[in-house]
Amino acid sequence: MSERAEKIAENEKQIEVLKQKMAKLRNVDELTNVVKDASGDVAAAGSIAYKSRKTLVGHFGKIYALDWGKNPNTLASAAQDGSLILWQAKTKQKLNVITLRSSWVMSCAMSKSGSMVGCGGLDNILTIFKVPDNLEAFEGDIPEYKELNEHSGYLADAAFFDDDSQVISASGDGTALLWDMKTSKFTATFSGHGGDITACKLIGDGNNTFVTCSSDKTCRLWDARDAKSGGLIFPGHTSDINGLDVSSSGNYFVSAASDAKIVMHDIRSFGPVQTYQNEEHDQPFTSVCFSNSQRMIYTGSDDFNCHVFDSLSSDYLAGLSSHTGRVACVGINSAGTALATGSWDHNVQIWA
């Protein structure tokens, strides 16, 4: 056999080995057995057994928003009783109950440093409270705060830059504003959506890009340094989009809508790559988040449940049922060990 023929035969063997490896990697069932879910336990698709470990009771109105802090036990929740509550989730202790200007609170966001929490609603104002390092030390006190007032519509969401130097606010007036935290002045306006902006998330560690979703049935990708671009449009839904979350890699994001669908959008290819839905559960989805591994997708729903999907196979895995009202918000803590769901039944459930 010639030297050339020997090399061809050797390459063919290597190709066959690679084909077998690729076939094995595509086997979703095998992959599922070694991927951890939000509780930190190894889980197989279709056999997730989450339990409600804690019930945080303290609100007297519909809970619309929640967010975890840098500390995996610190949680903020906002409700239409006009209060913002900071919790120690493990002990269910209320670290502080802050009375807000408006009772119609619709948003709540903590900075990644854990030093600030922002909220707002029908007052059209993003109010930012300073959170001290020692939360127990200021129990009952009114923390220092500032008000960012420029929107002409309700405050739907906010997203802090990693260094807390800037914050993005999203509003029902169809715009997002970039704010300088030192001066409390907005420095850029991002407009282009044809309806209310309902959520916003920063992408990656550089904080130069962010994504918004809207009642105009689209998401938009923006460059924070270029407000005039109008953003890149991501379609995929047939109804109002109510929530979104961005992957830790910054390469893709998911959106949840009133059409009872979740769509995964790939930022690199500028389009949808996967749709998640369960025909047995056709109620609107209100919110969405990834697990820390990105393998699981959690979504709140009007049917009082939090639904769980496998992000790779798009299989429906579980319905977490404990609430007696609409599940309006969901979130995973920084350690990936707990899932929080906030509901119109006035309670927050902690799942693991």
N, C-alpha and C positions, 0 to 999 in steps of 0.2 A: 504494500500500500504506500502510495506516495505521501510525502510530508504534508502536502495540501489536503489530501483526503483524510489524513489522520486529524488535522485541525478541524475539518468540517465535522467529523464524527464526534470529536470532543465537544465542539460548540453545540451540537444537537443534544448531547447528553445534558449539558448545562442548561439549555433552554427547557428541556423536559423537567428538570429539577425546579427551575423557577416557576414553571406552569403549575406544578404541584403545590409549591409554597403559596402562590397567588390564590389557587382554588381553596386552600385551607384558610387563608385570611378572609376570603369572601364568605366563609361559613359563619353566619351571624350567631348561630347557637353556640359555637365554640367560643367566639369572642365574648359573648354575654356572660359566660361562666367565670371570666377573670376580670370583669370590669366592676368597679365598686359603684354603688349607688350613693345617694346623699347621706344615708345613715352610716356609711363606712363599712358595711357588711357586704360580702360577695353575694350577688343576687342573680338568679337566672330569670330570663324573660318570662313573664306570666306568673311568677311566683313571688312578687314583691309583697312583703307583709309589713307595711308601715303601721305604726300605732300612734294615736294622739297621746303624747306624754304629758303635756301641760295645757291648761286652759287659762289664758290671761283675761281676767274679768276686771273691768274698771270703767269702760266706756258706757255711755248711756245713749249712744246714737250709732248710726250705720258707719262702720269702719270702711273708709275708702282707700287708704294707703298705709303702707308700712315699709320699713327699710332697716336692715341690720347695720350695726356699726362695725368699726375695726375690731373691737372686742367681740368674739363670737357669742357672748352672752348678752350683749347690749342690743336692744331692739327699740325702735321708735314706731309709734302708730298714731294715726290721725283720724278723727271721726267727726261726724256731723252733730256732735254735742258741743263743738267749739273747743275741743281740747286736743293737745298733743301730749302723749304719755311716753316717757322713757322708762323702759323695763329692764330688770335683770331677769332674763327669761328663765334661767335655771331655777331660781327661787320664787319666781312670779312676783318679785318685789317691784313696786312702783318707785322708781328713783326720782321722778319729778312729774307732776301734772301741770302743764302750762295752759292757761286759759288764753285763747286766741281772740283776735279782733272780730272775726266772722265765725259763725257756727257752721257755715257751709264750706268745710275744709275738704279739698279734693286731692291734695298731693302731699308727699312727705319724702324727703331724701336726706341721707346722711353723707357727709364727706368721707372720703376714704381714710383720712387721718383720724376721723372720729371726733374732730374738734368743733364741727358745726353741723347743724341740722336745719334744713329749710322746709317751709310748708306754705301753702296758700290755697285759695279757692275762689269763691265768688267775690271776694274783696279785690281781685285782680292784682294782688300784691304778693311778691315773694318775700316772706319774712324769714330771716336767718338768725338763729339763736346760737350763741357761743356755748359750747359744752366743755366744762372743765375736765381735767385729767381724772380727778377723783370725783366720780359722779355722786357717791354717797355723801360727799361733803356739802353738796348744795341742794339736798332734798328739801323741797318746799319753797326754795327761793326762786325768784324770777330771774332767769339768766339774762345776760347782756344780749341785745339784739339790734338788727338794722333792717330797714324796710326798703326794698327795691321796687319802685312804683313807676311803671311806664306802660304796661299792657292795658289794652282797652277791653279785654275779655278775661274770663276766668283763668286762674293759674292751674295748669294741668299737670306739670311735672318740672323737675329741675335735675341738673347733673353737675357735680363739682369736678373741676380739674384736679389732677392728682396732688398738686402742690397748694391747693386751696386759693390760688391767686385769682381764679376766674370761675364763673358759674354760668351755665346755660339755663335759661328759663323757657318753658314751652307753654303756649297759651291757646285758649279758645278763639282768640282773635286771628288765628292762622299764622302767627309769626313765632319765631324763637329769637331771643335776645341774648347777646354775650355781654356779661357784666364784669367790670373790674372791681374786685373785692376791696381794694384799698380806697378807691374814690367813691364807690357805690354808684358809679355811672355806667350806663350801657355804652358799649363801643361798637357794636355791629347789630344789624337787623337782618334776619334770614327769612325771606318771604318767597312764596311760590305755591304753597299748598292751597287747594281750593276749598278747604274746610278747616274745622277745628284741629289743631295739633293736640294729640291726646297723650303722647309720651315722647321722651328723648333719652338717649343713652350715648355716652362717649365711647369711642372705639380705640382699643389699644392703650399703650402706655404713653404715647407721645401727646395725646389729647389734641391733635390737630384736626381730627375728623370726628363727626358725630352723626347719629341717625335719628330721624323723627318718624312718627307715624301719625295718620290723620283720618278723620271721618270722610275724606275724599277717596278712601279705599287704596291709598298708596303710601309707601314709605319713601323717604328721601335721604340720601347721603350727602353731607355737607362738609366743606373744608372751612374750619373756623377762621382761617386767614383770608378767605375770599367770600365775602357775603354776597357779592354780585353774581355769582355763578348760577344761582337758582337751584342747585343741587341735582344729583342724579336720581332719577325716578325708578322705583322698584314696584311693579304691579304684582298682582297675584291673588287679591281678594275681591269679593263681590259685595262687600258690605263694610261698615265702619270698622276701622282697626282700632282696638282699645289698648293694646299693650305690646311691648317688645323687649327683647333681651339680646345682648351681644356676647358672642363666644369669647373665651379668655384669649384665644389666639388673635382675635380681631379680624378673622377671615370671613366670618359669616354671622348672620343674626336671624332671629325668629320673630315673627309677628303673630299676634292672636286677634281674631276679629269676631264680629257678630254673626258671620256666616258659619260659625262653629268649626272653623279651620285654623290650623297653625301652618304657616308657610316658612320654610327655611330659605333664606336668600344668601347667595354666595357673592361676596363683595368683589372678588377677583374676576368673576365672569359676568357680573352686573345682571343677575337674574335669579329666579326661583329654582331650587334644585330638589325640593321635597315638600310634600304636603301631608299633614297629619290630621286625621279625622276619624270619628267613630259614629257610624250611622245610628247607633242606638242612643247616642247622646248628641242631640241636635240643637241644644240650647246655646246661646251666644257665649263665646269665651271672653273673659274680662281682662285677663292679665296672663303673663307667661314668664318663666325663668328656666335657665339651665341648672342642672346639678354641677358640682365643681368639676367632675370628670367630663362634662358635656354629653355624657351618654344618655341621661334622662332629661325629659322636658316636662315641666309641670305647668298646668294652666288652670286658672280659676274659671268658674262657670256660673251661669244663672240657675243651673239645676241643683245648687247647694253643694256641689262636689268640687274637689281638686282632682283633675285627671292627669294620668302619667303616661307618657309615650316613650318608646325607644327611639332615640334620634337617628340611629343607623338603619334599623329595619322598618321604621315607621309603625311598628306594632303598638297596639293599645295594651298597656300593661296593668293598669289598676285605676280604680276610682276611690279616692279618699273621702269617706262620708262621715261627717261628724257635726257639721254645721246645720243650722235650721234656716239659713237665709243665703242670699247670693254671696258667693265667694268673690270678693272684689279685688283682692291683691294677694300675691304670693311672693316668697323670697327665701333664698338659701343663705345661711350665715357664712361668715368668712372661712370657717374651718370645714365647711361642707358636711357638718354633722347634724344639722337640724333644718327642717323646712317649716316656715311660718305661713299660715293662711289667715287672712283677715276677712270678716264677713259682716253682712248687714244684720246678723243676729247679735251684734255688739261685742262679739268675742274674737280673740286671737287664739288659734290652736297651734301648738308646737308639735311637729311630727318627727319621728325617727324610727 
